[in-house]
Amino acid sequence: MALSSMTSSEQGSKMSAQDTYQDDGEAMQESLDSFLTPRQIRVLQMRLAGHSQQEVADSLGTTRSNISILEKRAHQNISRARRTLEQWMMLQAPISLEAKAGTDVFELPAMIFAAADQKNIRLPVTSLDIVVQLRRRAPRLFHKRVLLQDARIFATEEGELLVEGLGEGQGESRRTREDPEA
C-alpha cells in the first residue's frame, strides 16, 4: 500500500514500525564508543533542551510513541552503563569491608579508616565526608543513624565510597543506587 493512500493513523503506525526497525538497525551498527544509538542521543538532546516528546516526534518525522520508546531505552542503557561502572569500581576498590545491620552510621568511618590503615592507604576524606557519602549513596539502607541490613562498603584510594546492600537470608547482594531513576 502506498504511503499516500493510507490514513494518517496508518502512516503513523507504519512510520513508528519503520523508525523502531531503523533504531534497531542503528543499534546493531552502533560503535563500541557508546551504549546509545545516534537516534537516542538526538532524542535525549532535544528532550534536555526542553522539547516535548510530541515536538521531538514532529521534528524527526515519527510518532510520540516511538520517541517515548527511544527515550526509555536510552535511559535503560544509561542506567546499565552506570551500574557496570560501579561494579567495575567495586572490583578494583582496594578497601572492602562488611558492616552488620544495626551499626550506627557514625561508627562506619572508624571501620573504613581501620581497613584503609591495614592496607597502608591514607584516605583523603574526613569522617563527616564518609557519613555524607554513605547516606547519599545508600539512603534506603539507613533509618535515622542505623544500618538496616548487612552491607558491603568499598572505598577507592581517592576516598570515593560505593555501597552494596546484602539481602537477608540467602547472602545475595542487593544493589543500592545513588540515582533513584537508575
WOSUL-V756001 format. One record per residue. RES is the residue in one small letter. OMEGA is omega in radians with two decimals (NA if undefined). BURIAL is I if it has 9 or more other ideal C-beta (glycine too) atoms within 8 Angstrom, else O. D_LAST is the distance of its C-alpha to the last C-alpha in whole Angstrom. Layout:
BEGIN
res->[RES RES]
omega->[OMEGA OMEGA]
burial->[BURIAL BURIAL]
d_last->[D_LAST D_LAST]
END
This chain:
BEGIN
res->[m a l s s m t s s e q g s k m s a q d t y q d d g e a m q e s l d s f l t p r q i r v l q m r l a g h s q q e v a d s l g t t r s n i s i l e k r a h q n i s r a r r t l e q w m m l q a p i s l e a k a g t d v f e l p a m i f a a a d q k n i r l p v t s l d i v v q l r r r a p r l f h k r v l l q d a r i f a t e e g e l l v e g l g e g q g e s r r t r e d p e a]
omega->[-3.14 -3.11 -3.10 -3.13 3.12 3.01 -3.11 3.12 3.08 3.11 3.13 3.13 -3.13 3.13 -3.13 3.13 3.12 -3.12 3.10 3.11 3.14 3.13 3.11 3.09 3.09 -3.14 3.12 -3.07 -3.07 3.14 3.12 -3.12 -3.00 3.00 -3.11 3.04 3.09 3.14 3.08 3.11 -3.14 3.13 3.14 3.11 -3.10 3.13 3.11 3.09 3.05 -3.14 3.06 3.10 -3.14 3.10 3.11 -3.14 3.14 -3.13 -3.09 3.09 3.13 -3.12 3.08 3.12 3.13 3.10 3.11 3.12 3.13 -3.12 3.13 3.13 3.11 3.13 3.07 3.12 3.12 3.13 3.13 3.12 3.11 3.14 3.11 3.11 3.11 3.12 3.10 3.13 3.11 3.13 -3.10 -3.03 -3.11 -3.10 3.13 3.10 3.11 3.09 -3.08 3.04 -3.13 3.13 3.09 -3.11 -3.12 3.02 -3.04 3.11 3.13 3.12 -3.13 3.11 3.12 3.11 3.11 3.12 3.12 -3.14 -3.10 3.11 3.09 -3.12 -3.11 3.14 3.09 3.08 3.13 3.08 -3.12 3.13 -3.14 3.13 -3.12 -3.12 -3.14 -3.08 -3.05 -3.07 -3.11 -3.14 -3.09 2.94 -3.01 -3.09 -2.97 3.05 -3.04 -3.14 3.08 -3.13 3.02 -3.12 3.13 3.10 3.06 3.12 3.12 3.11 3.09 -3.10 3.02 -3.05 3.10 3.09 3.12 -3.10 3.13 2.99 -3.01 -3.09 3.09 3.12 3.07 -3.05 2.96 -3.04 3.06 -3.07 -3.10 3.12 -3.08 NA]
burial->[O O O O O I O O O I I I I I I I O O I I O I I O O I O O O I O O O O O I I O I I I I I I O I I O O O I O I O I I I O O I O I I O O I I I I I I O I I I O I I I I I I I O O I O O I I O O I I I I I I I O O O I O I O O I I O I I I O I I O O O O I O I O O O I O I I I O I I I O I I O O I I O O O I I O I I I I I I I I O O I O I I I I I I I O O O O O O O O I O O O O O I]
d_last->[42 42 40 42 44 40 39 36 34 35 34 31 30 32 30 27 28 29 26 24 26 26 22 23 26 24 21 24 25 22 23 22 21 17 15 15 19 21 21 17 18 20 19 16 19 20 18 17 21 21 22 22 21 24 25 23 25 28 28 27 29 27 26 23 22 21 20 17 17 16 14 12 12 12 8 8 10 8 5 8 10 8 8 12 13 12 14 17 17 17 20 22 22 25 25 23 25 24 24 26 25 27 27 27 24 27 29 26 27 30 29 26 29 32 29 29 33 34 32 34 31 31 28 28 26 28 27 26 23 22 22 20 17 17 17 14 12 13 14 14 16 19 22 24 25 24 22 21 21 22 20 20 20 20 21 22 25 24 23 19 18 15 15 15 16 19 19 23 25 25 23 20 17 14 11 10 7 8 5 5 4 0]
END
